[in-house]
Amino acid sequence: MANYCNIDQYLYNYLKGFWVDKKLHGVFPSRTWQYNRYIQISTPVNDSSIHYEYRIDNEWNGLVELHIEGRYTQTDYMRFLRYLQKQTESNPDLSWHQWGKCKGRCSIEITINNWEDIKNAFQKLIMFFDPLLTDCIDKFNLHRKNEISSPYTRELEFKELTNSQEKVVLETKNLQDLFSSNLVIPDYQRTYCWEDKNVTDLWDNLLEMPHNSDYHLGSIILQRRTVNDCTLYNIIDGQQRLVTLTLIMRELGYTGQMPLLKQKFISKDARLHVANNKALIRTLNQRNTDTTMLERLSHHLIFSVLILNDSNLDLAYTFFSNQNSKGVSLSDYDLLKAHHLRYLNIEDQAEHLAMRWNDLSLECDNNGDSYLTHTLGVHLFRLRKWMRKHNVEEFQPRKVKEEFSAARIMSSIPAFGEKFYFYEKIQGGSHFFAYTSIFVDKYKEFIRTRQIQLLRNHLQWESHWKYADIIESLMFGYFIKFGHQYLSEALFCIAGIMAQHRYSATRAIFYKIREFAKDSEIIMMIDQASSPTFFFAEAIPYIRISGLEQEGDIKERFYRCLRRIFCELNDFSDKTIIEKRNNEYGE
């Protein structure tokens, strides 16, 4: 029977509280298998190649171990490793196991059922090995830092990839040529997000490279720019592969230029993916017996490199929007970020807004649903369409990108306006980022309201969710206009109007429900009302069919769900609506 505890942020925080004087390092990106995660604790050697680690093996058993890795497994340090193994011979709880080409992994015998078991196992290992390792620092000259695990500090001397001044140049380059140029990842690129499968697939492809000929790994698109007399090559397409190849070449011991090791990833999620993939590549390489791999990757891994000799972002954006197809496809939100960053002329401002956008795109609710996607891609998208009496095409390609791109303006007349309306024309640049931030914050507040929580809880079954989804969009439009004022009354009116479709339609077809919401003009009633009272007075007459008349099918079950919602809501204050609620749903 497997015995382990999940590796996640909660376990990391728990362990961190016990070893405040030590460095803890955890890798547990979302959507990764538990056996590809780990938590490490530093040792007195202060080198990441010697650490304590909790991990889960392929048989789902939790292990707490001392790991001796990197240069400490090589011939120069065999005496050190044998010394440690000798000191543990009389301890029946400790056993050494194969780790790469030598026995560099010492496990403690323990069954893990809870966090305390993990803590106790770490304590036993630390109490046993910390004094030994402290003595070994001078005894075996462990002062030198491991070059592979230490920060990359090489002075970079870059070369030009091409001398051509043509607007677009196509060259064939090997990996060493690419690494010899000043590669940078621009802000409008999406964050590094390759998962285990992507890395493993690439590694397997590299192992299959022929030994005596070139191996083509697709195309790379770069934009050549000059900043302060320095030539930069923005990566338009190929970031995921080039970052991963950088990690692979570092693990293999490549000593040439690696410009992307200087790249700072602002996104926490990107940093976690880098850390996770470094560990995965280390594991893959421990099983690798190909001594020619580094040489072959450097000189025989080739790419078709499209170089754009244009400092204007428009050309790069065109390629970025249409050609980025390798590894990870771009979402509407990646393209929107790129589109609106084009309008910013101040580099610091663009970097700041790109960082905020990246953070915003990673924020999710308790169900893992993106705040950004639900705000822009669902609710505001629908409301903007309904305000113009347009049908909502939920599955239209690039629908969000097209809806929230910058609107055309007359160049001689500046755009004015500081107050944000959900249906307003979108101004390019900082205005769009502010617009998004404001309405995402509104959405976060909105979904915490009791009315929306009850709506989601009671109408999630059968096809009821389709109506709940549309009611929520319309309620968001009301919340944007009036906030928390009379929110229960608003739900009664909006749900009552949408229930007219449920009670009269034979089937709950989603696009028909969306069309009904558009044709009912609820959002326009809300927008034109200067006070909630005007909206309620206009909406109430549309509620004609009673749920009390429904019998014995899904329509009656829908009515019962609504009745449960409005029986739980007891904060109605408008007498007219209280009377109608009591007549429809009972007191």
C-alpha positions, -999 to +999 in steps of 0.1 A: +000+000+000+014+034-010+022+059+018+028+095+010+015+131+015+009+154-014+037+179-022+022+213-024+025+249-010+008+239+022+033+212+031+061+236+021+048+263+044+045+237+072+081+225+069+095+260+065+082+269+100+106+243+116+138+252+098+139+290+096+178+289+096+179+267+065+171+273+028+140+255+016+133+250-021+101+235-034+090+226-069+053+218-072+038+235-103+001+230-108-010+202-132+021+181-126+024+146-113+033+142-076+064+121-085+078+151-104+076+174-074+099+177-045+109+198-014+146+203-006+163+215+026+199+229+026+228+213+044+259+230+060+278+226+027+255+253+013+256+238-021+223+227-038+240+196-051+240+183-014+205+186+001+178+168+020+148+160-001+112+148+002+098+132-029+074+105-041+087+076-061+069+059-091+052+034-067+036+063-048+058+060-017+070+091+001+108+092+006+129+115+028+165+113+017+200+129+016+210+135-020+246+137-031+246+150-067+265+168-094+303+170-090+302+152-057+294+119-075+326+123-096+360+106-090+374+136-071+349+132-044+346+094-041+365+095-008+339+119+006+310+097-005+326+065+008+332+083+041+296+092+045+285+056+036+310+042+062+295+064+089+260+050+083+269+013+084+258+009+120+225+028+116+197+003+105+173+031+096+196+044+068+203+028+035+221+040+003+207+036-031+218+041-067+215+077-079+228+081-115+261+062-118+268+059-080+251+053-047+245+090-038+210+087-023+206+079+014+170+071+025+156+069+060+133+040+068+100+055+077+063+051+068+047+084+058+011+089+067+010+126+076+031+158+076+045+151+111+060+119+097+078+139+071+090+165+096+103+138+120+122+120+091+139+153+081+148+159+118+164+125+121+184+130+089+195+165+098+206+155+133+226+127+119+242+142+088+246+179+096+275+173+121+291+149+096+288+173+067+302+202+088+333+181+095+336+171+058+337+207+045+374+211+054+382+174+055+373+169+018+376+205+005+339+211-002+343+248-003+342+253-041+308+259-056+294+236-082+296+255-115+265+239-128+243+248-098+258+283-092+245+314-109+255+319-145+280+348-145+299+344-178+307+377-196+286+376-228+303+386-261+276+383-287+279+380-325+256+392-353+234+365-367+233+382-401+249+411-420+219+415-443+199+447-441+169+432-459+136+437-440+131+399-437+160+374-438+159+336-437+190+319-424+199+284-413+217+284-379+228+257-355+222+260-317+256+273-310+251+302-335+218+310-318+233+310-284+261+333-296+235+360-304+219+384-278+186+366-274+160+382-252+123+373-244+102+404-250+074+414-226+046+406-250+056+369-252+037+345-231+054+331-200+075+300-200+050+272-194+063+239-208+051+209-188+068+175-182+055+159-213+067+188-235+102+185-221+103+147-222+091+147-258+119+171-268+145+151-249+134+119-267+136+136-301+171+148-293+182+113-283+171+101-318+193+127-336+215+110-362+252+110-353+267+121-385+242+146-400+222+177-391+188+175-373+162+202-381+141+214-351+117+237-368+117+275-372+126+304-350+114+339-355+136+368-342+132+405-343+165+424-346+166+456-326+193+481-316+191+496-281+219+519-268+243+506-296+236+470-286+220+445-309+192+425-294+172+396-309+137+395-295+123+359-296+090+362-315+085+324-319+105+297-302+107+308-266+095+274-251+121+254-271+150+278-266+145+281-229+143+243-225+173+238-248+192+262-226+184+241-195+194+210-213+227+224-225+235+237-190+229+203-176+251+187-202+279+211-192+280+235-221+305+262-215+296+286-244+273+315-244+238+310-230+221+344-231+187+331-218+203+322-184+205+359-179+167+362-185+147+372-155+112+356-154+088+379-135+060+354-134+062+330-104+045+303-125+073+306-151+100+303-124+083+272-110+083+257-145+120+265-150+128+249-116+107+218-123+121+213-157+157+217-145+151+188-120+134+167-147+162+173-172+187+163-144+168+131-139+167+123-176+204+130-180+213+107-152+200+078-174+217+092-205+248+073-217+254+092-249+287+110-244+284+128-278+251+145-271+266+179-261+287+181-293+259+170-315+234+195-301+259+224-304+268+219-340+242+196-356+209+208-341+198+234-367+169+258-372+154+279-400+158+313-385+136+341-398+151+375-388+130+407-390+154+437-394+128+462-382+126+480-348+089+486-353+068+463-333+041+461-360+060+437-381+070+416-352+035+416-339+022+404-373+045+373-371+038+369-334+001+368-339+000+345-369+032+323-368+035+313-332+026+277-335+055+257-320+050+241-286+023+263-271-004+280-291-012+316-282-045+325-265-066+355-272-052+370-240-015+366-251-024+384-283-043+411-265-013+418-243+009+420-273-016+442-292-019+468-264+018+469-254+024+482-290+007+515-279+032+521-250+063+541-258+078+541-223+097+508-217+094+508-179+056+513-182+053+485-207+073+462-185+052+470-154+019+465-172+032+433-188+041+420-154+007+429-140-011+412-169+010+380-164+000+380-127-036+387-135-038+359-161-027+334-135-052+343-108-081+318-104-110+312-081-114+281-058-126+260-088-095+269-109-115+292-132-095+322-144-108+356-133-095+372-165-112+346-187-146+349-170-145+387-168-134+395-204-141+363-223-175+354-208-194+382-190-181+415-206-180+399-240-217+389-238-227+422-223-209+443-249-226+422-277-260+424-262-257+462-258-253+463-296-281+438-302-255+414-316-256+376-312-230+361-290-208+335-309-192+317-280-169+296-301-159+322-327-121+321-333-102+350-317-135+365-304-119+381-273-090+395-292-113+411-318-137+425-292-111+441-269-086+453-295-081+491-298-109+509-316-102+532-345-099+569-337-095+601-357-058+609-354-063+646-350-088+643-321-075+628-288-095+602-269-110+614-237-125+598-206-114+585-173-146+568-161-149+532-174-180+518-190-181+481-198-194+488-233-171+517-242-147+516-272-113+503-262-084+527-262-051+511-271-024+508-244-026+517-207-063+524-209-071+488-218-049+474-190-067+497-165-101+488-179-092+451-175-079+455-139-110+475-128-135+450-141-116+419-129-116+435-094-153+441-098-158+405-108-139+392-078-162+412-055-193+402-075-188+364-072-184+367-034-219+380-030-245+357-014-268+360-044-243+346-069-232+319-045-268+307-041-273+309-079-242+287-085-251+263-058-287+256-067-287+259-105-256+237-113-276+205-121-291+192-154-294+219-180-302+245-153-265+257-154-271+272-189-296+296-174-275+302-144-246+311-166-266+337-186-283+351-154-248+356-139-237+376-169-267+399-167-263+402-129-227+413-134-240+440-157-264+451-129-235+449-103-213+471-124-240+498-125-255+496-090-231+475-069-247+458-039-279+479-039-310+457-040-291+428-054-317+402-043-344+422-061-323+423-092-318+386-091-355+381-087-362+402-118-335+388-140-340+352-131-378+357-135-374+370-170-349+342-180-373+317-165-399+327-191-377+309-217-372+278-195-410+275-189-419+280-226-391+262-244-392+225-250-353+222-249-326+243-232-304+250-262-276+273-252-275+296-282-312+301-280-309+311-243-283+336-253-305+350-280-334+353-256-312+373-232-302+396-261-338+401-273-351+407-238-330+438-237-324+434-199-289+449-201-302+480-219-329+484-193-302+483-166-280+508-185-308+533-191-320+532-154-306+560-133-318+540-102-326+503-095-363+513-091-366+522-128-351+489-138-374+469-115-405+488-127-396+480-163-386+444-158-415+431-136-442+432-164-421+407-184-425+380-158-458+365-170-455+327-168-455+313-133-434+283-123-463+271-102-479+260-134-451+236-143-456+199-135-436+167-136-406+175-157-373+195-158-393+228-159-408+220-125-373+210-111-359+243-124-387+262-106-380+243-074-343+253-076-354+290-080-377+286-050-349+273-028-328+304-038-354+329-030-365+312+002-329+315+014-327+352+005-344+372+032-331+407+026-358+420+002-370+455+010-392+465-019-428+458-010-439+451-046-412+426-052-417+410-017-454+404-026-445+389-060-418+367-045-443+354-018-469+347-045-444+328-067-422+310-042-441+312-008-432+331+023 
